[in-house]
Amino acid sequence: MNAPVSHPPEIAVSLEGATPFMAQYLTAKAGQPDAILFFRMGDFYELFFKDAEVAAAALGITLTKRGKHQGEDIPMAGVPVHAMEGYLARLIRIGHKVAICEQLEDPAEAKKRGGKAVVHRGVVRVVTPGTLTEDSLLDARGANRLAAVAVRKGRAAVAVVELSSGAVDSVACSLEDLGAALAAFRPSEVLVTDRMYSDEATRDALDGSGGVVQALASAIAEPQAARARVERLYGVSALDGFGAFEEAEVSALGLIAAYLETTQAGKVPALAPPRRLGESGFLAIDPATRASLEIDRTQRGEREGSLLACIDRTVTSGGARALAERIARPLRDPMAINEQLDAVEWLLERRDLRRDLRDALKASSDIARAVGRLALGRGGPRDLAAVRTGLSIAEGVAGLFVGQSGGQLDPLTGQPRRIASALDQLALSPDVSRLKADLIAGLVDEPSHLARDGGYVRPDYRPELDAARTLRDDSRRVVADLEARAVAESGVPFKIKHNAVLGYFLETSAKAAEALLRAGPDSPFIHRQTLAAQVRFTTVELSELDAKISQAGHRALAIEGETFEGWRREAARLAQPLQAVAEALAELDAHAALAEWAQEVGATRPIVDDTLTFCVEAGRHPVVEAAVKAGGDPYTPNNARLDGSGQDGSRLAIVTGPNMAGKSTFLRQNALLVILAQAGAFVPARSMRLGVVDRLFSRVGAGDDLARGRSTFMMEMVETAAILTQATPHSFVVLDEIGRGTATYDGLAIAWATAEALHETNRARTLFATHYHELAQLETRLDHVCNLSMVAREWNGELVFLHEAAPGAADRSYGVQVAKLAGVPGAVVARARSVLNRLEGEKAAAARLDDLPLFAVAEPEPIRGPSPVELALRDVDPDDLTPREALEALYRLKGLA
């Protein structure tokens, strides 16, 4: 199981004999025993004891010592504050939790309490793989989700939160569908109860999630306690307003609520209300199928080379995430699918609008993640700038659609419903408009990254800030102005000076000061000090100016901080409408990107309905086609026709042909066309009609599971069993080489029985690739089976693959020829051909191989010298021949041949 990598809780260290500083550290560590504690000390985060040893080994930093505790040296390591995120990312990537313990007061304040006073510190956050919010730690084009799994009364549920954008989803399902439901979200971290963690029944689902698994106390998931936590998280008295959640869903949401309470140290994230996703709303794709089809990651775990990377033409990070979610969770409702197809088709037909839309979106920002950070108190002025930019872009995008219509789609708006809905979300409320106006008026064009750096509020936005900045930046001019006014009022030649004792003061000669000294208490000039030759005065205005100048820098930063906090609170308060704007921009980007890709590759709109039809004309594998065309070669399209009812085609097709001829590509191609069509995308084909699929299964390729003691054949049988127990008449199944991992007759028997069950019992539309040519007989034995073969031809002793699927069974497998193409030594190929001829010559069930000499070595082909024709050709120089001589030479060569 993908268990946590974090080191186990270390034995509690006693506070006895600890220094005040070490006692503070040990207290903080006791609150986070299973996390690595980053303890802030000035410009460094320090780590001690076991944390230091683990971090030093993981990060390659120096392990040293600092002082002693109970007579033992204290191991210590440290990382600079400015470089913390890089080290943090490395620890999170390998599955550790990290608790951030910050200084909660200025060290100067601590000194006021006494020389030995310790700066107040506290854990402000616990960082885990599923709770990251920083841009530097996140993939901008991919979601980072925290999932929780619960099982109650035989029902399972998955709850998911993306903390960086505030999206919360919940889906209830059967235990059999848990793996597919969880894998669809591709979480970075999965929360389960400690009972589930050790439950064999859910082990496969957790293994297939791809995320780090964290076990929590089972009591947290009890429905009553879980409901209370979720209500507290959202600040409501009941969850009924969000939907009718099953007990398992409430338990899963409760696990997330409890985890956020712990990791966010009491800060409430800006979360959208949980969306309850219907169990039948999405195409079920189990983890093995996702890996086989390389939907969003290749089998090496890379994005490049996947279906998603191939079709992604989005121009914003939010749009990229929306497209990834659409491809990861295709829809199952024909009406919803066709609404998405309407939007893509509408934008495909309006090239100029699509171009303008994509150009506008390129300048947009990631509003959703910016708002998420601001709500948690981790955002900065640049996040406010992202909100401002995104809102400005939203207004501009909405303006592009004015006057654009397509009357046959929606008689009210003239636009597809999904487009019209997105445009409605782009309409800014009065509060959001005010926030945008404030940010435009008050926030500089390029603000600093951190609020504490200042300089991000525009001049003239707050008069008191301008005054503080003037004092801070131009105090000499202010002092000179005051000096001139003092001279004009008194007629005395004053000079304003400054020292550490008096601050600013007015100084003049003793003779010039006599008149002021005689004026008494009514004079505005207050006597401060008399020296041998000078007398020093002050005024009320100068005293106030002195205080203001000395505090101007701090006051300017404080006013900017107050301004920032006001904007931040307002952004957090308006999180839901701001996230709605972000979702609308992302959806428009995803629609436009699919239209752009469709135009590039010549994709067409599929017909999606609720029949059992699967009909593709001239279909192409989107990823393979892109790779083939990049190499300058053409791609051979293929047709496929299946009908679960058997009325307009076969229910099951047996696909035969040699290795390397394209069987696996043909199978994957048709499965990917199903995904694209139900994701609301156009498909690379001349035409496609699809009766909507409820479950997609792909058993293409093989691999073992050494960690669990499962051989390749065992894994194949486990996955085949899942297909046979879960596939329905509305499912689509692609199977490749079932039964190849065991003895020939065992494998043939399993493949035969599996094909019969899929045809007769499951009645699923199936493409069944095999090298057991005996299965071709099923075409005459079962009502709705047909044969397809991948065409290959031999030419001058060489095997040529045409990559074309044609009706009928293959006549042979051409395995020996493929071995030759692979570079198998000629002697081995010749020996294999000899054995094959003997086997094919035997008509009995068992070929008499004992007639073949054991380990017989084929005679090597004799080394031939040049032929007489070749020798004669060497003596011919065509440039020196007359036409008659050339004709004679040709007759002579023909005679030699």
Secondary structure in CASP SS format (residue, H / E / C, confidence):
PFRMAT SS
TARGET T0000
AUTHOR 0000-0000-0000
METHOD secondary structure of the structure
MODEL  1
M C 1.00
N C 1.00
A C 1.00
P C 1.00
V C 1.00
S C 1.00
H C 1.00
P C 1.00
P C 1.00
E C 1.00
I C 1.00
A C 1.00
V C 1.00
S C 1.00
L C 1.00
E C 1.00
G C 1.00
A C 1.00
T C 1.00
P H 1.00
F H 1.00
M H 1.00
A H 1.00
Q H 1.00
Y H 1.00
L H 1.00
T H 1.00
A H 1.00
K H 1.00
A H 1.00
G H 1.00
Q C 1.00
P C 1.00
D C 1.00
A C 1.00
I E 1.00
L E 1.00
F E 1.00
F E 1.00
R E 1.00
M E 1.00
G C 1.00
D C 1.00
F E 1.00
Y E 1.00
E E 1.00
L E 1.00
F E 1.00
F H 1.00
K H 1.00
D H 1.00
A H 1.00
E H 1.00
V H 1.00
A H 1.00
A H 1.00
A H 1.00
A H 1.00
L H 1.00
G C 1.00
I C 1.00
T C 1.00
L C 1.00
T E 1.00
K E 1.00
R E 1.00
G E 1.00
K E 1.00
H E 1.00
Q C 1.00
G C 1.00
E E 1.00
D E 1.00
I E 1.00
P E 1.00
M E 1.00
A E 1.00
G E 1.00
V E 1.00
P E 1.00
V H 1.00
H H 1.00
A H 1.00
M H 1.00
E H 1.00
G H 1.00
Y H 1.00
L H 1.00
A H 1.00
R H 1.00
L H 1.00
I H 1.00
R H 1.00
I C 1.00
G C 1.00
H C 1.00
K C 1.00
V E 1.00
A E 1.00
I E 1.00
C E 1.00
E E 1.00
Q E 1.00
L C 1.00
E C 1.00
D C 1.00
P H 1.00
A H 1.00
E H 1.00
A H 1.00
K H 1.00
K H 1.00
R C 1.00
G C 1.00
G C 1.00
K C 1.00
A C 1.00
V C 1.00
V C 1.00
H C 1.00
R E 1.00
G E 1.00
V E 1.00
V E 1.00
R E 1.00
V E 1.00
V E 1.00
T C 1.00
P H 1.00
G H 1.00
T H 1.00
L C 1.00
T C 1.00
E C 1.00
D H 1.00
S H 1.00
L H 1.00
L C 1.00
D C 1.00
A C 1.00
R C 1.00
G C 1.00
A C 1.00
N C 1.00
R C 1.00
L E 1.00
A E 1.00
A E 1.00
V E 1.00
A E 1.00
V E 1.00
R E 1.00
K C 1.00
G C 1.00
R E 1.00
A E 1.00
A E 1.00
V E 1.00
A E 1.00
V E 1.00
V E 1.00
E E 1.00
L C 1.00
S C 1.00
S C 1.00
G C 1.00
A E 1.00
V E 1.00
D E 1.00
S E 1.00
V E 1.00
A E 1.00
C E 1.00
S E 1.00
L H 1.00
E H 1.00
D H 1.00
L H 1.00
G H 1.00
A H 1.00
A H 1.00
L H 1.00
A H 1.00
A H 1.00
F H 1.00
R C 1.00
P C 1.00
S C 1.00
E E 1.00
V E 1.00
L E 1.00
V E 1.00
T E 1.00
D H 1.00
R H 1.00
M H 1.00
Y H 1.00
S C 1.00
D C 1.00
E H 1.00
A H 1.00
T H 1.00
R H 1.00
D H 1.00
A H 1.00
L H 1.00
D H 1.00
G C 1.00
S C 1.00
G C 1.00
G C 1.00
V E 1.00
V E 1.00
Q E 1.00
A E 1.00
L E 1.00
A C 1.00
S H 1.00
A H 1.00
I H 1.00
A H 1.00
E C 1.00
P H 1.00
Q H 1.00
A H 1.00
A H 1.00
R H 1.00
A H 1.00
R H 1.00
V H 1.00
E H 1.00
R H 1.00
L H 1.00
Y H 1.00
G C 1.00
V C 1.00
S C 1.00
A C 1.00
L C 1.00
D H 1.00
G H 1.00
F H 1.00
G C 1.00
A C 1.00
F C 1.00
E C 1.00
E H 1.00
A H 1.00
E H 1.00
V H 1.00
S H 1.00
A H 1.00
L H 1.00
G H 1.00
L H 1.00
I H 1.00
A H 1.00
A H 1.00
Y H 1.00
L H 1.00
E H 1.00
T H 1.00
T H 1.00
Q C 1.00
A C 1.00
G C 1.00
K C 1.00
V C 1.00
P C 1.00
A C 1.00
L C 1.00
A C 1.00
P C 1.00
P C 1.00
R E 1.00
R E 1.00
L E 1.00
G C 1.00
E C 1.00
S C 1.00
G C 1.00
F E 1.00
L C 1.00
A E 1.00
I E 1.00
D C 1.00
P H 1.00
A H 1.00
T H 1.00
R H 1.00
A H 1.00
S H 1.00
L H 1.00
E C 1.00
I C 1.00
D C 1.00
R C 1.00
T C 1.00
Q C 1.00
R C 1.00
G C 1.00
E C 1.00
R C 1.00
E C 1.00
G C 1.00
S C 1.00
L H 1.00
L H 1.00
A H 1.00
C H 1.00
I H 1.00
D C 1.00
R C 1.00
T C 1.00
V C 1.00
T C 1.00
S H 1.00
G H 1.00
G H 1.00
A H 1.00
R H 1.00
A H 1.00
L H 1.00
A H 1.00
E H 1.00
R H 1.00
I H 1.00
A H 1.00
R C 1.00
P C 1.00
L E 1.00
R C 1.00
D C 1.00
P H 1.00
M H 1.00
A H 1.00
I H 1.00
N H 1.00
E H 1.00
Q H 1.00
L H 1.00
D H 1.00
A H 1.00
V H 1.00
E H 1.00
W H 1.00
L H 1.00
L H 1.00
E H 1.00
R C 1.00
R H 1.00
D H 1.00
L H 1.00
R H 1.00
R H 1.00
D H 1.00
L H 1.00
R H 1.00
D H 1.00
A H 1.00
L H 1.00
K H 1.00
A C 1.00
S C 1.00
S C 1.00
D C 1.00
I H 1.00
A H 1.00
R H 1.00
A H 1.00
V H 1.00
G H 1.00
R H 1.00
L H 1.00
A H 1.00
L C 1.00
G C 1.00
R C 1.00
G C 1.00
G C 1.00
P H 1.00
R H 1.00
D H 1.00
L H 1.00
A H 1.00
A H 1.00
V H 1.00
R H 1.00
T H 1.00
G H 1.00
L H 1.00
S H 1.00
I H 1.00
A H 1.00
E H 1.00
G H 1.00
V H 1.00
A H 1.00
G H 1.00
L H 1.00
F C 1.00
V C 1.00
G C 1.00
Q C 1.00
S C 1.00
G C 1.00
G C 1.00
Q C 1.00
L C 1.00
D C 1.00
P C 1.00
L C 1.00
T C 1.00
G C 1.00
Q C 1.00
P C 1.00
R H 1.00
R H 1.00
I H 1.00
A H 1.00
S H 1.00
A H 1.00
L H 1.00
D H 1.00
Q H 1.00
L H 1.00
A C 1.00
L C 1.00
S C 1.00
P H 1.00
D H 1.00
V H 1.00
S H 1.00
R H 1.00
L H 1.00
K H 1.00
A H 1.00
D H 1.00
L H 1.00
I H 1.00
A H 1.00
G H 1.00
L E 1.00
V C 1.00
D C 1.00
E C 1.00
P C 1.00
S C 1.00
H C 1.00
L C 1.00
A H 1.00
R H 1.00
D H 1.00
G C 1.00
G C 1.00
Y C 1.00
V E 1.00
R C 1.00
P C 1.00
D C 1.00
Y C 1.00
R C 1.00
P H 1.00
E H 1.00
L H 1.00
D H 1.00
A H 1.00
A H 1.00
R H 1.00
T H 1.00
L H 1.00
R H 1.00
D H 1.00
D C 1.00
S H 1.00
R H 1.00
R H 1.00
V H 1.00
V H 1.00
A H 1.00
D H 1.00
L H 1.00
E H 1.00
A H 1.00
R H 1.00
A H 1.00
V H 1.00
A H 1.00
E H 1.00
S H 1.00
G C 1.00
V C 1.00
P C 1.00
F C 1.00
K E 1.00
I E 1.00
K E 1.00
H E 1.00
N E 1.00
A C 1.00
V C 1.00
L C 1.00
G E 1.00
Y E 1.00
F E 1.00
L E 1.00
E E 1.00
T E 1.00
S E 1.00
A H 1.00
K H 1.00
A H 1.00
A H 1.00
E H 1.00
A H 1.00
L H 1.00
L H 1.00
R H 1.00
A H 1.00
G H 1.00
P H 1.00
D H 1.00
S C 1.00
P C 1.00
F C 1.00
I E 1.00
H E 1.00
R E 1.00
Q E 1.00
T E 1.00
L C 1.00
A C 1.00
A C 1.00
Q E 1.00
V E 1.00
R E 1.00
F E 1.00
T E 1.00
T C 1.00
V H 1.00
E H 1.00
L H 1.00
S H 1.00
E H 1.00
L H 1.00
D H 1.00
A H 1.00
K H 1.00
I H 1.00
S H 1.00
Q H 1.00
A H 1.00
G H 1.00
H H 1.00
R H 1.00
A H 1.00
L H 1.00
A H 1.00
I H 1.00
E H 1.00
G H 1.00
E H 1.00
T H 1.00
F H 1.00
E H 1.00
G H 1.00
W H 1.00
R H 1.00
R H 1.00
E H 1.00
A H 1.00
A H 1.00
R H 1.00
L C 1.00
A H 1.00
Q H 1.00
P H 1.00
L H 1.00
Q H 1.00
A H 1.00
V H 1.00
A H 1.00
E H 1.00
A H 1.00
L H 1.00
A H 1.00
E H 1.00
L H 1.00
D H 1.00
A H 1.00
H H 1.00
A H 1.00
A H 1.00
L H 1.00
A H 1.00
E H 1.00
W H 1.00
A H 1.00
Q H 1.00
E H 1.00
V H 1.00
G C 1.00
A C 1.00
T E 1.00
R C 1.00
P C 1.00
I E 1.00
V E 1.00
D E 1.00
D C 1.00
T C 1.00
L C 1.00
T E 1.00
F E 1.00
C E 1.00
V E 1.00
E E 1.00
A E 1.00
G E 1.00
R C 1.00
H C 1.00
P H 1.00
V H 1.00
V H 1.00
E H 1.00
A H 1.00
A H 1.00
V H 1.00
K H 1.00
A H 1.00
G C 1.00
G C 1.00
D C 1.00
P C 1.00
Y C 1.00
T C 1.00
P C 1.00
N E 1.00
N E 1.00
A E 1.00
R E 1.00
L E 1.00
D E 1.00
G C 1.00
S C 1.00
G C 1.00
Q C 1.00
D C 1.00
G C 1.00
S C 1.00
R C 1.00
L E 1.00
A E 1.00
I E 1.00
V E 1.00
T E 1.00
G C 1.00
P C 1.00
N C 1.00
M C 1.00
A C 1.00
G C 1.00
K H 1.00
S H 1.00
T H 1.00
F H 1.00
L H 1.00
R H 1.00
Q H 1.00
N H 1.00
A H 1.00
L H 1.00
L H 1.00
V H 1.00
I H 1.00
L H 1.00
A H 1.00
Q H 1.00
A C 1.00
G C 1.00
A C 1.00
F C 1.00
V E 1.00
P C 1.00
A C 1.00
R C 1.00
S E 1.00
M E 1.00
R E 1.00
L E 1.00
G E 1.00
V C 1.00
V C 1.00
D C 1.00
R E 1.00
L E 1.00
F E 1.00
S E 1.00
R E 1.00
V C 1.00
G C 1.00
A C 1.00
G C 1.00
D C 1.00
D E 1.00
L H 1.00
A H 1.00
R H 1.00
G C 1.00
R E 1.00
S C 1.00
T H 1.00
F H 1.00
M H 1.00
M H 1.00
E H 1.00
M H 1.00
V H 1.00
E H 1.00
T H 1.00
A H 1.00
A H 1.00
I H 1.00
L H 1.00
T H 1.00
Q H 1.00
A C 1.00
T C 1.00
P C 1.00
H C 1.00
S C 1.00
F E 1.00
V E 1.00
V E 1.00
L E 1.00
D E 1.00
E C 1.00
I C 1.00
G C 1.00
R C 1.00
G C 1.00
T C 1.00
A C 1.00
T H 1.00
Y H 1.00
D H 1.00
G H 1.00
L H 1.00
A H 1.00
I H 1.00
A H 1.00
W H 1.00
A H 1.00
T H 1.00
A H 1.00
E H 1.00
A H 1.00
L H 1.00
H H 1.00
E H 1.00
T H 1.00
N H 1.00
R C 1.00
A C 1.00
R E 1.00
T E 1.00
L E 1.00
F E 1.00
A E 1.00
T C 1.00
H C 1.00
Y C 1.00
H H 1.00
E H 1.00
L H 1.00
A H 1.00
Q H 1.00
L H 1.00
E H 1.00
T H 1.00
R H 1.00
L C 1.00
D C 1.00
H C 1.00
V E 1.00
C E 1.00
N E 1.00
L E 1.00
S E 1.00
M E 1.00
V E 1.00
A E 1.00
R E 1.00
E E 1.00
W E 1.00
N C 1.00
G C 1.00
E E 1.00
L E 1.00
V E 1.00
F E 1.00
L E 1.00
H E 1.00
E E 1.00
A E 1.00
A E 1.00
P E 1.00
G C 1.00
A C 1.00
A C 1.00
D C 1.00
R C 1.00
S C 1.00
Y C 1.00
G H 1.00
V H 1.00
Q H 1.00
V H 1.00
A H 1.00
K H 1.00
L H 1.00
A C 1.00
G C 1.00
V C 1.00
P C 1.00
G H 1.00
A H 1.00
V H 1.00
V H 1.00
A H 1.00
R H 1.00
A H 1.00
R H 1.00
S H 1.00
V H 1.00
L H 1.00
N H 1.00
R H 1.00
L H 1.00
E H 1.00
G H 1.00
E C 1.00
K C 1.00
A C 1.00
A C 1.00
A C 1.00
A C 1.00
R C 1.00
L H 1.00
D H 1.00
D H 1.00
L C 1.00
P C 1.00
L C 1.00
F C 1.00
A C 1.00
V C 1.00
A C 1.00
E C 1.00
P C 1.00
E C 1.00
P C 1.00
I C 1.00
R C 1.00
G C 1.00
P C 1.00
S C 1.00
P H 1.00
V H 1.00
E H 1.00
L H 1.00
A H 1.00
L H 1.00
R H 1.00
D C 1.00
V C 1.00
D C 1.00
P H 1.00
D H 1.00
D H 1.00
L C 1.00
T C 1.00
P H 1.00
R H 1.00
E H 1.00
A H 1.00
L H 1.00
E H 1.00
A H 1.00
L H 1.00
Y H 1.00
R H 1.00
L H 1.00
K H 1.00
G H 1.00
L H 1.00
A C 1.00
END
